[in-house]
């Protein structure tokens, strides 16, 4: 993680990382980290893209999710309104 939103992303990554994450768990962790970076830092953009880098190259996992939509989805998961 680099850039002005990276402190927010690192907080999520440091909290959620474990050595044996499944690919699905790792993608979700990346998604949440990028969401928090972009939601809290206006200069970081508003779209989440996640790529899986592996020995044969890379695979696009999330092509471009709107951070605003993720905000409401994550708020609902926490049983919040999203405007707290």
C-alpha positions in Angstrom: 0.0 0.0 0.0 1.3 3.4 -1.0 -0.1 6.9 -1.2 -2.1 9.2 1.0 -4.7 6.6 1.9 -2.2 3.9 2.8 -2.4 4.5 6.6 -6.1 3.5 6.4 -5.4 0.5 4.3 -2.6 -0.7 6.5 -4.8 -0.6 9.6 -7.2 -3.0 7.9 -4.5 -5.2 6.5 -2.7 -5.4 9.8 -5.9 -6.3 11.6 -7.2 -8.9 9.1 -4.1 -10.6 7.7 -3.2 -14.1 8.7 -0.8 -16.5 7.0 -3.3 -19.0 5.8 -5.9 -16.8 4.2 -7.9 -18.4 1.4 -7.9 -16.6 -1.9 -11.5 -15.5 -1.3 -10.6 -14.1 2.2 -7.5 -12.4 0.8 -9.6 -10.7 -1.9 -12.1 -9.5 0.6 -9.4 -8.2 2.9 -7.9 -6.3 0.0 -11.3 -5.0 -1.0 -11.9 -3.7 2.6 -8.5 -2.2 2.8 -8.9 -0.3 -0.4 -12.5 0.8 0.6 -11.2 2.3 3.9 -8.4 4.1 2.1 -10.6 5.6 -0.6 -13.5 6.3 1.7 -11.4 8.2 4.3 -9.1 9.9 1.8 -10.7 12.0 -0.9 -7.5 12.0 -3.0 -7.5 8.2 -3.3 -10.3 7.8 -5.8 -13.5 6.0 -5.5 -13.1 2.6 -7.1 -11.8 -0.7 -5.8 -9.8 -2.9 -8.1 -8.2 -6.1 -6.8 -5.8 -8.4 -8.6 -4.4 -11.8 -7.6 -0.7 -11.9 -8.4 0.5 -15.5 -8.8 3.4 -17.5 -10.3 1.7 -17.5 -13.8 1.0 -13.7 -13.9 -2.1 -12.0 -12.5 -5.9 -12.4 -12.5 -8.3 -9.5 -12.1 -10.6 -10.4 -9.2 -12.5 -7.1 -8.8 -12.7 -5.0 -11.9 -14.0 -1.7 -10.4 -16.5 -1.5 -7.5 -17.8 1.9 -6.4 -16.7 2.7 -2.9 -20.0 4.4 -2.2 -21.9 1.2 -2.8 -19.4 -0.7 -0.6 -19.9 1.9 2.2 -23.6 1.1 2.4 -23.0 -2.7 2.1 -20.5 -2.7 4.9 -22.7 -0.4 7.1 -25.6 -2.8 6.7 -23.3 -5.7 7.7 -22.6 -3.9 10.9 -26.3 -3.0 11.4 -25.6 0.7 10.9 -27.3 3.3 8.8 -24.1 4.3 7.2 -24.4 8.0 8.0 -23.2 7.8 11.6 
